[in-house]
Amino acid sequence: VKVQQLHRTGYHFQPPSNWINDPNGPMYYKGLYHLFYQYNPKGAVWGNIVWAHSVSKDLVNWESLKPAIYPTKPFDIKGCWSGSATILPGNKPIILYTGIDSKKRQVQNYAIPANLSDPYLKKWVKPDDNPIVDPDKGVNASAFRDPTTAWRVDGHWKILVGSRRKSRGIAYLYRSKDFKKWVKAKHPLHSKANTGMWECPDFFPVLISSQNGLDASAIGKDVKHVLKVSLDLTRYEYYTIGTYDRKKDRYIPDNTSIDGWDGLRLDYGNFYASKTFYDPVKHRRLLWGWVNESDSAVADTTKGWAGIQSIPRKLWLDPNGKQLVQWPIEEIETLRRKKVHLCNQKLNLGDHLEVKGITAIQADVDVTFSFPSLKKAEPFDPNWSKLPAIDVCAQRGSHKQGGLGPFGLLTLASRNLEEFTPIFFRIFKDIEKHKVLLCSDARSSSLGAGLYKPSFAGFVDVDLSTNKLSLRSLIDHSVVESFGVGGKIVVTSRVYPTLAVFNKAHLFLFNNGTETIIVENLNAWSMGRPVMNIPLKG
Ligand code: DQQ
């Protein structure tokens, strides 16, 4: 299959061809960041899964190596599924991953580098004492996967394995002294009724009043914990902030957010099977997520590739302690090329203002809007409080005239707006306070047929006393990753324009509300192309 360039991303992580899904085992080792990922070497659909392997000095430019882990032994002969890396004392990386064994059971295996003096960690060994965790009698062997990075408490290593019992989602806890003999804890770390299979659990500490990250084993009074799971049922992820009781080995979510599928989301759009790791170089916790296609499998096969990884994001606890904040890694700014700047531009009802002079197909846009007051905010329909944000966005969209908003960006737009992906705010007046919706609405993104075009959206808890809202969007051919309010809300969309392609894509600012909006400050850059998975020489 000849790989189609149309819609291929310019600066998002992807291999030269074929299918990818979950990011696996991200880590830093001897000067290099390593990213592994679920990969089909044989085509652009899911199957034949191996751990592909890439390395980078800056998380922007990537070299690809040969697959690190692939089916060879009875304990993984039917597939090498997702997992995580842990750096053991003495700077020794170890990978835990799910093998599909010869009986099609899901088991947990380990792999270690063949040569610790090779910073590329090209060769991995899967010792014969695998698997190290078997599904016991009480565990569903076809729903038992995706081991986390291990953390250590009082000389004991701990990991989670995602699972379910009937429709209850479960994060099983295992303990080990030597990383080889693992014993299941009597109680799971956490579980929740009616959430279905928990894929790719992630469990990590965050600091209460710092943007710095922590190693998985960190403890202290100023530490909270985060539990994130990927829900197979809805294909969305949710997380809670909570307390980790190290004595009882239980996680207790705070009651500041819903512990369930309609709880907090890392991303209100297309983002799944995400995973964080601690970056010891810049003392930060970084997040990767799989951003899959929203086109048909037939189209994926035709174009010869499917799936990308998100831009890595730094993440930390919001000062209010109730949610996480995310921001694209600062390294991505090295790709910024030509810049345009706007300030104090008025947007009246119905205005479209083109942002000219950059490559709108591959851009980084950062904008702050202000408004004179909240008076004109449209009322919040009480019926909407039962609806997910995506449905509220579907009802109001970017077209329906509002009071305060909709205003924002029209990304990947054709000249005459036959196609555009609007990223916008709508502000509603509710009984006690205002509600702010950020929407990334793919419904108008393409004239093409057979596409999944959801009106992705989320509500964001924001202090409106400054009469300002900010938005940053990373636009890249068929993906728009949008960070609202300094990263308090993120929405990612995959879109496939037919007219707004290559140099025919445009970028506009718009306002469709009766209140005048001021573009206080806008910086937009053309984005360059990094080295993206060129095979390492030698
Ligand atoms: N993808 C992997 C599984 C995981 C799922 C298989 C999540 O390990 O549960 O490719 O996307």
Boltz pocket constraint, residues with backbone or C-beta under 6 A from the ligand:
constraints:
  - pocket:
      binder: B
      contacts: [[A, 21], [A, 22], [A, 38], [A, 49], [A, 81], [A, 82], [A, 83], [A, 98], [A, 145], [A, 146], [A, 199], [A, 200], [A, 272], [A, 273]]
      max_distance: 6.0
